[in-house]
Amino acid sequence: LRTEVNIEIPVTEITFDTSGTRLEGEVELRVKVWDLEMKEIDEASEILRISVPNTEDAKVPAYLPGQILLTLEPGYYRFGLETIDKNSGSRGVFRTNRQLTCGPELSLSDIQFARNITNGDENSRYRKGNLIVVPYPLHLYKKSFPIAFYFEIYGLDVDKEDFGFYEVEYAVTPTEKKRWGLVYVDEKTGISTSFKANGFGSQQPMRLEINTDNLWSGRFILRVKVTDRRTRKSTEQTASFAILD
């Protein structure tokens, strides 16, 4: 399975060296993968670089993005990420466990929140078919900014012309009660919608966007459910994000 490890490092955490008229920063990203018995399965690393003008009015990005691609068999894995500031020696560590699944049965990829999703055929690490999906691993959004996300459907049953027919439902639910002044209101659902679609082949890419005008400051769960309209089998996937004031 194509497995993407995405990270964004706050630029304020990076130490810069002066090089002529520019400020140069360099961070090494390391990733290791273990199975349940802590046997090492794979590892990879990449150098992330940032260069900005050494001026007071320079426009500096808030985060330095990085991505490492791995190819792993379906299974349950432990992931370890380490970032090393090459100028200061400072380190950061993050660990997580993930189940990777993909088989002949109906299934979904992880939901990937994106900074933007555009059509394109250029040679990019963020290319998925005819789309360029730039990941947004922070999952933090300001109110009124739309939330773009991407996922893939696998294992659809197809007819004799190789067409699959399916229904997509998604709902956004708060993880805590909504605050209204000094009172907390128990809101069950922020957004809920569904639609029917069809496409050529058993695998279908999906790009969707959520309008956040009806949401409020706090944390939310996005739940996506896909039903194969030929077999009536369903599968779902969830992901979390937050809305900021």
N, C-alpha and C positions, 0 to 999 in steps of 0.2 A: 504494500500500500504506500502511496505517496503520503509522507508524513511531514507536515510543515511545523517548524518551531519558530514562532514569531515573538519578537521582543521589542520594546521601545524604552530607551534609557533617557531619563531627564538630562538635558544638556547642562543644567546647572550643577549636576553631579560630576561632570567631566572636567579634568584639569587640562588647560590649554598651554602650549608652548608657543612663543613668538617665532615666526619664520618670515623675515622680511616685513611686508605690510599685512601679513595675515596671521591668524591664530589657528593653530593646528591641534586637533585632538584625535586620539586613537584608543579604541577599546577592543579587546579580544573577547569574543563570545565563544564559549565552549559548551558542548552538549554531550552528555553521556546517557546511555540507555541500558537498563538492566531488566531481566525478567523477574518473576516472583521469587526465585531462589537467589536473587542478587548476582546472577551470572551476567557479566557484561556482554551486551549484544552488539552495540555499535557506539561510535563516538565521532564527532566532527567539530571543527572550529572554523572561525572566520574572523578577519580583522575588519572592524567598522571604523571608518574615518570621517572626520568632519573638518571643514576648513571654512573660516568666515573672515571677512575684512576686519582688521584691527582698528576700528573706528567706533566712536560712541553711538553713532546712529545706524550701525549695521543691523540688518534684519537677521536675527539668529533664530533658527527653528527651536521649538520648545523640547522636541524629543529627537533622538537619533534612532532610526529604525534598523532592525536587523532580522534576517531570516536564514535558517539553515534547513535544507531539505534532506530527509532520510527516506530510505526504502525499507519497510519492516513487514514481516509476516503478520497476519491477524493474530491478536493475543492481548494479554494484559501486561503493561510495562510500567516501570518506574523511570522518570525522566529527571535528570539533574542538570541545571543550567548554572553557569558561572560566568560573570563578567569581570574583566580585569582592566583597569585603567592603566595603559602602558606608560603614561607620564608620571603618575603618582604611586602606582602599585596598589591602589584601593581595589577591593574586591566586593562583589555582591553574589549571593547564592539564592537560587530558587529551586524547589522540588515539587513535583506533582506526579500523580499516577493517572494513566489513561488506558481505557479499553479500546483497541482498534478492531473493528469488525467490518467485514465485507464478504459476502458470499452470494450464492444463487438466490437466497431469500430476499424479500423486500427489505431494504435498509436505507439509512441516511448517513451522509457524512456529518462531521461536526458542523455547527453553524459558525460561519466566519463573518464577524463584523468587519466592515471595510471602511477605509477613509474615502474611497471612491471606487466605482465600478464603471468601466468604459469599454466600448467596443475597440478592438485593436488586434493587429496581427504581428506587432513588433516582437522581437526576441527579448522577452522580459522574464525575470524569475517569478513575476506575479501573474504570468499568463495562465489562463485556464480555458482551453479551447480558443474561441474567438473573443474572449473577455480578458481584460486586465483588472484583476481584483487586488487592490492595495490593502493589506490587512491593517486593522486597528485594534491591537491587543489590549489597549487600555479600557475599552468599553465604557468610556465616560463621555456624556453628551450634554451640551447646553440645551435648555428648553427652546423649542421652536426649530432646532436643527434636525433634519430628517436622519433616520437611522437606516443605513444601507447594509444589507447582509446577503450572504451567498451560501448555498449548500447544494449538494448533489444527491439525486435519487438513484438508487441501484436496485436491480432485480425486478423491474416491472414485467408483468406478463404482457406479451405482445400478440397481436392477431396475425393472420397469414400474410399481411402486408408489412409486418414488423412495426406496427404502431402500438404504443402504449397509451392507456387512458387512466387518468388519476385525478384525485381531488386533494388540494392543499388547504389545511386549516392552520391558522396561527393565532395565538392569544398572548397578550402581555398582561401579567398579573403582578401586583405589588407584593413585596416581601414583608411589608409592615403597613400599619394603618396610616392613612393620609391625614396630615395635620391641617386643620382649618382654624387658624388663630390659636386659641388655647385648648381647642377641642380636637380629638382624634376621631376620624370617620373611617369606618370599616369598608373600604372600597375593594370589591372582589376582583374586578377586571378593569383594566385601563383601556385595552383595545382588543377587539376580536373580529375576525373576518375569515372568509373561505371563498374558494373559487375552483372551478373545474378546468382541466386542461388536457391536452394530448400532445404527443410528440413521437418522432421517429426513433425507435430503439428502446432498449430496456434501461438505459441510463439517461437521466435528464438533469441538466444544470438549471439552477433556479437563482435568479437575482430579484430581490424584493426590497421595498423601502417602506419605512414606517413614519408617518407624520406624528410628531411628538406634541402637537398643540394641546391635546387632551390629557397629557401626562403631567406629573408634578415632581418636585424634587424628592429623590429617594431611590431605592434599589428596586429592580424589577426582574422578573423571569420571563424570557421569551420561550414559548413552547410551540414547536412546529409539528404537526401531524400530517402524514401523507397516507392516503388510502388508494390502493389499486382498485379501480372501478371494474376491472374484469374479474378479479379473484375475491374482492371485498376484504383483503388483508390490509392491515394498517401497521404503521411504525411511527415513532416519534423521536424527537431530539429536543433538548433544552439548552439554554445558555442564559447567562445573567449580564445585566448592564445597569448603569446608574444615570440618573438625570440630575444635573447640577443647576442651581439657581443662576 
